[in-house]
Amino acid sequence: MKDFIYITGVLSLIIQIITGVFDYYVLGLKVPSSFLLLKNLLLLEFIVQIIEGSFYVWMVYNFSKIADITHFRYYDWFITTPTMLFTYSFYLMYLKYKEENKEIKDNMYELIQENLKILVPIVILNAAMLMFGYLGEIKKMSKYLAAFLGFIPFILMFYIIYKNYAVFSQDGIKTFWYFCGIWSLYGVASILPYTIKNIMYNILDLFAKNFFGIFLAFILFYSNKELTKQQTTPNYKDNTTL
């Protein structure tokens, strides 16, 4: 049964490589300037996928040498999850600007500065959630208590995201429940037996990390196709960015 962790890990790594190649290709396409923020977010997601992929390469290579792989995942998650929360929050901001017909800002530094009072609590709550999970994995507390305590900052964190960003658009609300649902399954998996838990983690990582990157990549890919069509029309005004 433990071999299924290895098998799903290898399959996950293969899918990560395929999605990473597509994301890298899309990053090289020209898109309308209004999509520049999404392109910056895709770059961040691409970095997340590189870190994720590096962990899976390490896991597959060292699988037979390590008795318990689970707690090593947290080293990946402490880096990738705050980055993912940033990119998702910025995507929701993009939807909000679009819904209100406002100019879409693409300067990441300015967005961070303007939203610092919201983003900092999100990052702190995320760290608390992971810390409880990690303490459960290294058996410093009961895994059930760790899961219960971890869900407290989880709920608060997603409430902040919903109240400040997701609620302002229908697409934001839809993607919010997707993200909230997928991330909550990590907490459910944490109390399951070792093999089932790690199989779930291998699968969930694809939906939590790679899906959003592919989602952004397809938006940019089709914006490039639309741009290409427009460029063939008379009186076309160049409004693109690399």
N, C-alpha and C positions, 0 to 999 in steps of 0.2 A: 504493500500500500504506500509506503514511503517513497517508492520510485515515482509515484504520480506527482509528487512535488517536483522532482527533477524534470519529468516529462513536460508538465505544464510550465515550468520555468524556462525550458528550451523553446517551447512554442511561443511563450510570451516574448522571449528575446527576439525570435524571428519576426514576429509581428511588429515589435518595436523598431527593428531595423527597417522594415518596409515602410512604416509610417514616417520614420525619421527621414528617409530618403525623399519621400514625397514632400514633407515639410521643407526640407532644404531646397528642393526644386522650386517650390512656390515662393520662398524667400527671395529668389532671384528674378521674379517676375515684376513687371511694372504694374502699378495699381493707381487708381484715382487718388488724389491727395486726401480725400475724405476717409480713405481706408488706411492711412498711414499708422494711426494708433493701433489698429488690428494687426498690422504687419509687425510693429514693435512687440505686441503681445505674443505673436507667433514666435518671434525670436526668443523671448523668455521661455515659452513652452518648449522650444527646441532644446534650450539649455537644460530644462527639467528632464527631457527625454534622454539627453546625453548622460546625466547623472544617474537616472533610473537604469539605463542600459548598461552603464559601467557596473552598477551593483549586480545586475543579473549575469553579466559576464563573470564577475567574481564568484557569484553564488554557484553557477553551473560548474565552474572550474574547481571550486573547493568543496562541492557538495558532499563528497564521500569522506572528507576529512573533518567535517564539523558535525557534532552530535545535534546541536540545536541552532538552526539558522535564524530563528524568528527575531531575536533581539537585535541582530545586526541590521535588520530592515530600518530600525529607528534612526540609524546614522544617515541613511538616505532621506527618510521622511523629515527629519529636523531641518534639512536644507530645502527639499523640494516642496513641501506643503505650504510654507509661507509664501514662496514664489508663486505657487498655483493660486493661492488666495488673493494675492496682488493682481495677477492677470485676470482672474475671474471678476474681481471687483471693478477693475478698469474696463472690462468688457461690458459690465452692467452700466457703468458711467457712459460708455459709448452709446448704448441703447437709450439711456435717458436723454442724452443730447439729441439723438436722432428723433426721439418721440416729441421733444419740445422744439424741434426745428432750429436748434442752436448750432453755432459753429463747433465742430468737433475738435477738441484740443488733441494735439499729438505729442506734446512735450511731456515725457514721462516724469521728469524732475518736477515740473510745475504741478502736475497732478498729484504727485506724492506730497509735496509741500501743502497743497490746498486740502488734502484729505488726511493729513498726518494724525489728527485727533481721533479719526475713525480707524485708520489702518493699524496704529500702534496697539490699541486694545485687542484687535483681531489677532495680531501676531502673538501677543502675550497669552491670550486664551488658547490659541493653537498649541503653543509651547507647553502650557499646563496640561492640555489634553494628551499630548504625546508623552509627557513626563509620567502621568498616571499609568498609561499603557506600558511604558518601559519598566516602571517599578513592578508592575504585575508580571511582566515577562521574566525579569531577573529574580522573581519570587521574594521581593521585599514586602509585598502585600498580596492578599488574595486576588486572583484574577477577576473574580466577581466584583469585589470592592473597587478594584482598579477600573473596571469597565463602567461601573456606576458613577464613580467620581469623574471619570473621563467624559461622560456624557453631559455633565454640568457645564464645563467650558465649551463643549461642542454646541450645545443648544444656545448658549449666550452668544457665541461667535457667529452662528448662522442667523440668529435674530438681528444682530447688528448689521449684517450684510443685507438681510431682507428689508429692514426698516430704512436703511440709508441708500440702497442701490436697486435692489431687485423689484421693489413694489411699483416702480415708476413706468414699467412697460410690461405688456403681456408676454413677450419673449423672455424678459427677465424673470418673470414669475415661473414660467415653464422650465427654464434652465435651472432656476434655483431649486426646484423640487427634485430635479434630476441629480444635481450635485449633492444636495442634502441627503437624498436616499442612498446614493452610492457611498458617500463618506460614512454614513451611519452603519453600513454593513461591515465596515472595518471593526467597529466596536462589537458588533454581534460575533464576528469571526474570532475576536480575541478571547472569547470564553469557550471556544470549541476545542476538541482534541487537536494535538499538534499537526497531524497530517492534513486533516480537513481544513484547519485554519490556514495553513500555508498554501494549500491549493487555492483557497478562496483569495488569499492575498495576491497570488500570481495572476488570477483572473481580474480581480478588482483594480489592480494597478493599471491594467490596460484601459478600463472604462473610466477611471479617475484621472489618469494622466494623458494617455495617448488619444483618447476620444476628443478631448477639448482642443488639442493641437490639430487634429485632423479636421475638426469642425471649423476652426479658424482658417485652416489652409484651404478648405473648399470655398469658403466665403471669398477669400482673396483670389482663388483660382478663377471663379466665375466673374469676379469683378474685372479681372484681367481680360477674360473673353469678351465681356461687354465693352471694355475699353478698346479692344482690337476692332470690334465692329464699328464703334464710333469714329475711329481714326480713318475709316474708309469713306466716311460721309463728307460732303462738301462743307466748307466753312468750319472745320473742326478746330477747336482751340485746345492747345496742349495744356493739360492740368494733371500731369502725372508725377509720380515720384518713383524712384528706384526702390 
